[in-house]
Amino acid sequence: MRVAIAGAGLAGLSCAKYLVDAGYTPIVLERRDVLGGLVAAWKDSDGDWYETGLHAFFGAYPNMLQLLKELGIEDRLQWKEHTLIFNQPEKPGTLSRFDVPDIPSPFNIIASILRNNDMLTWEQKIRFAIGLLPAIVRGQKYVEEMDKYSFSEWLKRQGVGERVASDVFIAASKALTFINPDEVSSTILLTALNRFLQERYGSKIAFLDGSPTERLCQPIVDYITEGGGEVRLNAPLKEILLNPDGTVKGFLLRGLNGKPDEVVTADFYVSAMSVDPLKVMLPEPWQQIEFFQKLEGLEGVPVINLQLWFDRKLTDIDHLLFSRSPLLSVYADMSNTCREYANPDRSMLELVLAPAKDWISKSDEEIVAATMIELEKLFPDHFGKDNPAKLLKSHVVKTPRSVYKATPGRQQYRPPQKTPIANFFLSGSYTMQRYLGSMEGAVLSGKLTAQAICESLPEASASNLQTLTRTPATNAATA
Ligand SMILES: Cc1cc2nc3c(=O)[nH]c(=O)nc-3n(C[C@H](O)[C@H](O)[C@H](O)COP(=O)(O)OP(=O)(O)OC[C@H]3O[C@@H](n4cnc5c(N)ncnc54)[C@H](O)[C@@H]3O)c2cc1C
């Protein structure tokens, strides 16, 4: 059976991979000339990679880790020390660490919090621990109910002081969703905290050993093509064609470079596009269906990724850092963290600028200049003195609409993978799965879509489903 999938981000590729496992023939159609969607990367004329985003993998990513294992590429993740590292803006150039000892959860996380005295007072630690109790005791149900509050509101309701919000959670909120705690749904941070408290290595961070396009997406494509499927770049979906009964008749692809448009037909169809392009492509009859109308409640959030190459080494830290800068979110010196980008003599910083709504329309020069000013606070020894580090080159990648904007009340708008249209399914990290807008969420959504397709044909797919359930989708939220 053929399945046409629009979008070769991680969700579309994961969906195709699991459909191959279940005996289907997927054909993935990607609009751009590059794989990966939000993890896409390009090589510049010097042969250096530049990426859509700095991507950190977590121990609490079971579906991603399983996928890498199934592809035989789990050794491409470079695991870092189990610690979270924050800059201290009030003491430029200094760092505060939450070192997580190798003892069972949640004691490892509790110990890391108790041992850190730079960022939280004892009173704040105790208040925060008490505030978290309902989430620990009542679990995911409570976490979902809290979607009506922003994280700042939730902290206030739990009686946790303002400083906790300003110190630790601005950094966490920006890193997870590219927005601040006064805008973000408390479900997001509580979900992440719950995972970290429940899984011994949940908060352990890894980096891929090279570009996501080549080192992560290409092996999935190879697996799909070896299994009889196909992945086509430069194949933009232009229109979803319907049968008289409202089911999908075909995907109409826009012909590029003077070529005519083309219709691709299949037994099933999947949109693995992000939510914004899907919304504008909904066929007119579907726009009357409540299921699709709800998509209006979701939209992508802007974010900017910078890569800066310097004439010297700025740091030897081999880890993700939370900048705690108003302009920036997380960053890393990729010349230390990533094997393919390694350089013993020169740093290459990769930094995420968020929230980015006021910056997305500014020029690259303005964005780089503002970032350089922030670097004076992060690396005072190397900037603003007689012999400041020299910026050799830079790349700025702006994404005006990235993952869905996780403001309060969004959970109710996130659709399941199965739609009211019998032969049409959704995939993407914005669809309902417990891992929010992340790589893990994208991979899990793809797997759930493949399962939903198998389940829609019970008699034909019983054996196929067995294949898939040998690698069950880990998704307590939908279980
Ligand atoms: C700066 C940044 C940093 C991030 N950091 C992290 C991180 O540290 N950890 C983490 O887990 N996640 C991170 N993420 C989030 C993660 O990248 C995404 O959640 C995930 O990659 C989304 O995958 P997706 O397949 O759901 O969507 P997308 O990647 O958006 O894929 C959708 C695909 O559909 C294609 N498409 C759109 N329209 C059409 C059309 N008409 N026809 C055909 N194809 C079409 C697009 O080109 C794209 O390839 C980050 C994202 C960004 C932008």
The ligand as an SDF file (V2000), in Angstrom:
LIG
                    3D

 53 58  0  0  0  0  0  0  0  0999 V2000
   16.2840   27.1960   16.4880 C   0  0  0  0  0  0  0  0  0  0  0  0
   15.6700   25.8740   16.8840 C   0  0  0  0  0  0  0  0  0  0  0  0
   16.2100   25.1560   17.9390 C   0  0  0  0  0  0  0  0  0  0  0  0
   15.6190   23.9510   18.3430 C   0  0  0  0  0  0  0  0  0  0  0  0
   16.1900   23.2530   19.3720 N   0  0  0  0  0  0  0  0  0  0  0  0
   15.6900   22.0450   19.7100 C   0  0  0  0  0  0  0  0  0  0  0  0
   16.3580   21.2410   20.6730 C   0  0  0  0  0  0  0  0  0  0  0  0
   17.4010   21.6320   21.2260 O   0  0  0  0  0  0  0  0  0  0  0  0
   15.8180   20.0270   20.9800 N   0  0  0  0  0  0  0  0  0  0  0  0
   14.6750   19.5660   20.3810 C   0  0  0  0  0  0  0  0  0  0  0  0
   14.2440   18.4420   20.6840 O   0  0  0  0  0  0  0  0  0  0  0  0
   14.0270   20.3100   19.4460 N   0  0  0  0  0  0  0  0  0  0  0  0
   14.5040   21.5270   19.1050 C   0  0  0  0  0  0  0  0  0  0  0  0
   13.8670   22.2790   18.1420 N   0  0  0  0  0  0  0  0  0  0  0  0
   12.5560   21.8340   17.6460 C   0  0  0  0  0  0  0  0  0  0  0  0
   12.6360   20.7330   16.5810 C   0  0  0  0  0  0  0  0  0  0  0  0
   13.5600   21.1010   15.5800 O   0  0  0  0  0  0  0  0  0  0  0  0
   11.2540   20.5570   15.9460 C   0  0  0  0  0  0  0  0  0  0  0  0
   10.2780   20.3370   16.9370 O   0  0  0  0  0  0  0  0  0  0  0  0
   11.1760   19.3910   14.9630 C   0  0  0  0  0  0  0  0  0  0  0  0
   12.3080   19.3150   14.1270 O   0  0  0  0  0  0  0  0  0  0  0  0
    9.8970   19.5600   14.1460 C   0  0  0  0  0  0  0  0  0  0  0  0
    9.8040   18.5440   13.1840 O   0  0  0  0  0  0  0  0  0  0  0  0
    8.4880   18.3820   12.2970 P   0  0  0  0  0  0  0  0  0  0  0  0
    8.7670   17.2960   11.3330 O   0  0  0  0  0  0  0  0  0  0  0  0
    7.3080   18.2650   13.1830 O   0  0  0  0  0  0  0  0  0  0  0  0
    8.2920   19.7840   11.5310 O   0  0  0  0  0  0  0  0  0  0  0  0
    9.2270   20.5280   10.4810 P   0  0  0  0  0  0  0  0  0  0  0  0
   10.6510   20.2930   10.8210 O   0  0  0  0  0  0  0  0  0  0  0  0
    8.7340   21.9340   10.4240 O   0  0  0  0  0  0  0  0  0  0  0  0
    8.9450   19.7900    9.0990 O   0  0  0  0  0  0  0  0  0  0  0  0
    7.9220   20.1720    8.2180 C   0  0  0  0  0  0  0  0  0  0  0  0
    8.4110   19.9080    6.7920 C   0  0  0  0  0  0  0  0  0  0  0  0
    7.3350   20.1440    5.8720 O   0  0  0  0  0  0  0  0  0  0  0  0
    7.8720   20.7750    4.7320 C   0  0  0  0  0  0  0  0  0  0  0  0
    6.7910   21.4510    3.9880 N   0  0  0  0  0  0  0  0  0  0  0  0
    6.1270   22.5860    4.3160 C   0  0  0  0  0  0  0  0  0  0  0  0
    5.2460   22.9010    3.3530 N   0  0  0  0  0  0  0  0  0  0  0  0
    5.3360   21.9310    2.4110 C   0  0  0  0  0  0  0  0  0  0  0  0
    4.6810   21.6860    1.1680 C   0  0  0  0  0  0  0  0  0  0  0  0
    3.7730   22.5330    0.6820 N   0  0  0  0  0  0  0  0  0  0  0  0
    5.0220   20.5770    0.4670 N   0  0  0  0  0  0  0  0  0  0  0  0
    5.9480   19.7000    0.9250 C   0  0  0  0  0  0  0  0  0  0  0  0
    6.6210   19.9010    2.0890 N   0  0  0  0  0  0  0  0  0  0  0  0
    6.3090   20.9980    2.8140 C   0  0  0  0  0  0  0  0  0  0  0  0
    8.8940   21.7480    5.3150 C   0  0  0  0  0  0  0  0  0  0  0  0
    9.7930   22.2210    4.3380 O   0  0  0  0  0  0  0  0  0  0  0  0
    9.5360   20.8520    6.3740 C   0  0  0  0  0  0  0  0  0  0  0  0
   10.6070   20.0970    5.8310 O   0  0  0  0  0  0  0  0  0  0  0  0
   14.4480   23.4670   17.6930 C   0  0  0  0  0  0  0  0  0  0  0  0
   13.9290   24.1880   16.6050 C   0  0  0  0  0  0  0  0  0  0  0  0
   14.5250   25.3630   16.1940 C   0  0  0  0  0  0  0  0  0  0  0  0
   13.9500   26.1050   15.0180 C   0  0  0  0  0  0  0  0  0  0  0  0
  1  2  1  0
  2  3  1  0
  2 52  2  0
  3  4  2  0
  4  5  1  0
  4 50  1  0
  5  6  2  0
  6  7  1  0
  6 13  1  0
  7  8  2  0
  7  9  1  0
  9 10  1  0
 10 11  2  0
 10 12  1  0
 12 13  2  0
 13 14  1  0
 14 15  1  0
 14 50  1  0
 15 16  1  0
 16 17  1  0
 16 18  1  0
 18 19  1  0
 18 20  1  0
 20 21  1  0
 20 22  1  0
 22 23  1  0
 23 24  1  0
 24 25  2  0
 24 26  1  0
 24 27  1  0
 27 28  1  0
 28 29  2  0
 28 30  1  0
 28 31  1  0
 31 32  1  0
 32 33  1  0
 33 34  1  0
 33 48  1  0
 34 35  1  0
 35 36  1  0
 35 46  1  0
 36 37  1  0
 36 45  1  0
 37 38  2  0
 38 39  1  0
 39 40  1  0
 39 45  2  0
 40 41  1  0
 40 42  2  0
 42 43  1  0
 43 44  2  0
 44 45  1  0
 46 47  1  0
 46 48  1  0
 48 49  1  0
 50 51  2  0
 51 52  1  0
 52 53  1  0
M  END
$$$$
